[in-house]
């Protein structure tokens, strides 16, 4: 493991160039360019605000519903879009894997890092919304990077597992969109955790994104009741997935070039 | 001398069928349901490499040849750490750069310049190095005008030029090259060859796989012939090439019986029975390479004594162009009498200055005394002339360059002292 980490460290420039490539290529020849990073969560938020916030009257912990859902969509969009990119990173770069040696884990890592640009762009809009709703950010806003970081770790853990499986079983390619689609509903994005009957809330905590989004919102809006159990559970699941993901990746990466 | 590459008992096994059949989870589940406790169906196993061991000294340039599927590429891939051996060990000293495909990892949407950085970095260059060498790389590629154009607009040739330009500046201790000289135009090939010559001069270890025998012979001092996953022969490049090419032509390829030939004319008192291609030192020559010597032995059988016959041989190209017509009469030879029985004549050619390709021989024996043809065979046998370095270069010369080449040289004295004449290092080799 130590050797693995040191090799990755030596190849950090490759990581940078791969991430740079992903970012550079993503919006080439798209007229709206990087604005697409904003449009997706924005329009989802507008739709949600209309159907769930206005028509269905779903509560939002005292925060304006658009702000409530957008703050979660920010992380969720990064999670779902990047997870699918990380999961497909090996098969999408099969020509590289079969022709050049470099630490394979750089491919999923580059995809996970490359997605952060989109997150950054859509975060700028979040600041705009906070100003619009006259929400003065508290000092806890400085803690939000913790949850962004946790999302990256989660995407890496789950993504390494899926990417390695994807090399052998292309089923994974079809599983990821399905997974993220379901995830949208079993994560408190549209609704607050308190909206669910109490006996379901425990189950929701098993979804690591629940803790991430709760913590992220708490940092942004205050709100008082931080559920430490949920946060702890979320971190345990995240680190467990990271461990399983990197273990599986490590134990299968030798055959990638033969199988992909 | 230090050892640059050490390979010990290397084997690589592929499981055939296993790759395609069970890449869907469904198939595995179905199998599990059908026979929950059954053993897995035995898989067909292919040993791409079997117990291969060798060492390469620093600075050696080794050419690896062999038929398709012999295991050459698997060997290179293992040396390049792209794939892992089933058993055995590989040790390489210093930075290893593998060029298995020119421009691997290029991205269509990125410009030439951006791809230099991307490709260079993945191949193991630091960003600082790329920065420092950028200008030289661009100049080597000859793509100055297009360097800020996305490479999706590049032609295949331009892509490979860019790819090789990056590779030529990697500055590795060990360079592994797989069949890259096959691409690009003649001018660029020349550049690649001289870049590889520079590597050779710089004490770099090079492993080079190619099907271009002329390039391999010109560049490499040591050769390795791989067949069926094993090293069949390891030795001086020229010997290995000749043994390898000899394996294509079986011994009877060099000695062709003519008795059964259908379309033959003539009255038949004397007939050609066999044609043999021999080397000047006596034995059968299974491989005939351009520019080298050749003895064509014509065996005959005379049913009765033949007075004053004339033997003749014509050589045609595959397209039917007459290359040469030669015979005993043309050489002023008057054979008073051929006794009854078997015999032969030798035609000795000092230097077969024909471009590589397939040629056909027609044979005739007639009489100087009367208008009588004893035996005539059109396109009786073919002669394959294989590549060899022509003009001392690795350039692949074939029918596009005409039919023949002469021992020759260009004199540039008349151009004047102001002209800077670029001589590729290959020309001196």
Boltz contact constraints between the chains, C-beta under 6 A:
constraints:
  - contact:
      token1: [A, 13]
      token2: [B, 121]
      max_distance: 6.0
  - contact:
      token1: [A, 13]
      token2: [B, 127]
      max_distance: 6.0
  - contact:
      token1: [A, 14]
      token2: [B, 121]
      max_distance: 6.0
  - contact:
      token1: [A, 14]
      token2: [B, 122]
      max_distance: 6.0
  - contact:
      token1: [A, 17]
      token2: [B, 118]
      max_distance: 6.0
  - contact:
      token1: [A, 17]
      token2: [B, 121]
      max_distance: 6.0
  - contact:
      token1: [A, 21]
      token2: [B, 107]
      max_distance: 6.0
  - contact:
      token1: [A, 21]
      token2: [B, 118]
      max_distance: 6.0
  - contact:
      token1: [A, 25]
      token2: [B, 109]
      max_distance: 6.0
  - contact:
      token1: [A, 28]
      token2: [B, 109]
      max_distance: 6.0
  - contact:
      token1: [A, 96]
      token2: [B, 105]
      max_distance: 6.0
  - contact:
      token1: [A, 99]
      token2: [B, 100]
      max_distance: 6.0
  - contact:
      token1: [A, 99]
      token2: [B, 101]
      max_distance: 6.0
  - contact:
      token1: [A, 99]
      token2: [B, 104]
      max_distance: 6.0
  - contact:
      token1: [A, 100]
      token2: [B, 104]
      max_distance: 6.0
  - contact:
      token1: [A, 100]
      token2: [B, 122]
      max_distance: 6.0
  - contact:
      token1: [A, 101]
      token2: [B, 80]
      max_distance: 6.0
  - contact:
      token1: [A, 101]
      token2: [B, 81]
      max_distance: 6.0
  - contact:
      token1: [A, 101]
      token2: [B, 82]
      max_distance: 6.0
  - contact:
      token1: [A, 102]
      token2: [B, 122]
      max_distance: 6.0
  - contact:
      token1: [A, 169]
      token2: [B, 25]
      max_distance: 6.0
  - contact:
      token1: [A, 171]
      token2: [B, 25]
      max_distance: 6.0
  - contact:
      token1: [A, 254]
      token2: [B, 84]
      max_distance: 6.0
  - contact:
      token1: [A, 257]
      token2: [B, 82]
      max_distance: 6.0
  - contact:
      token1: [A, 257]
      token2: [B, 83]
      max_distance: 6.0
  - contact:
      token1: [A, 258]
      token2: [B, 83]
      max_distance: 6.0
